[in-house]
C-alpha cells in the first residue's frame, strides 16, 4: 500500500509540492535548492501571483501553524488575509496569548 502524500512549500519560490511524508528526510526545492517546509496534508496553496496570500502563509508558518487533518475533517480555521492576521496579532499582544493560538481563533472574543 502506498503512503499518502503531504504538502511541502518553498516560500521564496511560492511553490507547493506533494510528496510522501518521511520525517527523517529533508526536502529540497527543485527551483532554488532551498529547504521545503512541511505544511500538512490539508493544505491548499494560494496562486503564485497572490502576494498577500503568500505573506499570510509565511506569517502562519513562521508562527508554527500547520495544515494537518483532524479527526473531523480539515485543519480548522486559518486566516486568509493580512487583515485577519493583523487583528489576531493585535489580540495576542493585548491579551498575552501565544501568536500560534491567536492565529487559529475563528472569532475573536
N, C-alpha and C positions, 0 to 999 in steps of 0.2 A: 504494500500500500504506500503510495507516495505521500510525502509530508506536505501539509498545507503551506501555501506561500504567505508571506507577510510583507509589508511595505518598508522600504528604506528611502531616505530623502537626502539629496545634496542641496543645501540651502544656497550656496553661491551660484550653482547652475540652475536652480529652480527646476529640479528634475526629481521624479519619483520612480522607483523600480520595485517590482515584486520579485522576491527571491525566497527560496526555502530558508527557514529560520535555523540558525546554528549559533548558539551563544558563544562558542569559543573562536569563531572566525570573524575577523574584522573585514567589513565590506569596503571596497574602493570604488569611487565614482569612475565610470568609463570615460567621462568627458574631461574632468580636471584632475583625476587621480587623488582627490581629497577623500576624507573619510565620510562614509554614509552614516546617517543617524537612523536607528531603528525606531519607527513610529507606531507600529502595530498593524494588525490585520483589518481594522475597521476604518482605515484612513482613505480619504478621497482628496487628491491633490487639487489645489486651485490651478486655473490656467496659468501658463508660464508668463503671460503678459500682465497678470493681475498682481501688480507690485504691492498693493495694500494687503492682499490676501497672503502673500508670502511673508510680509513683515509681521502680520498677525501670527502666522505659523511659527516664525522664528522666535517670537516672544514666548509662545506656548512651549516650544521645545526647550528653550533655554531655562524655563521655569521648571522643567521636569514633567510636563503634562504630555501624555501619550494617548494613542487611539486604539486601545485594546478592547476587544469584545467582552461584554459582561454576560452573565447567565441569561439576562432578559433581552439581549439584542446588541445594540451598538454601544459605543463608548460613553454615552451620556452627553450632557451639554458641553459644547466648546464654543467660545466666542468666535464670530466670523468676521468682525470688523474691528478696526483700530479704535473706534469709539467705544465699543463694548469692552475692549481690553483696558482702555484708559479709565472707564468707570470702575472696573473691578480692581485695578491697581490703586486708585484713589481710596476705595473702600478698604483695601488691605492695609494701606498706610494709616488710615484713620482709626481702624479697629485693632491693628496688630495681628491680623490674620495672615498666615503664610500666603505668599503670592500664588503658589500652585493650588491651594484650596480656594482662594478667592476667584481665580480664573475659571473654575469649573462650576461656579454657582449659577444656576439658571436665573433666579430672581434675587436681586439684592434686597436685604432687609431694610 
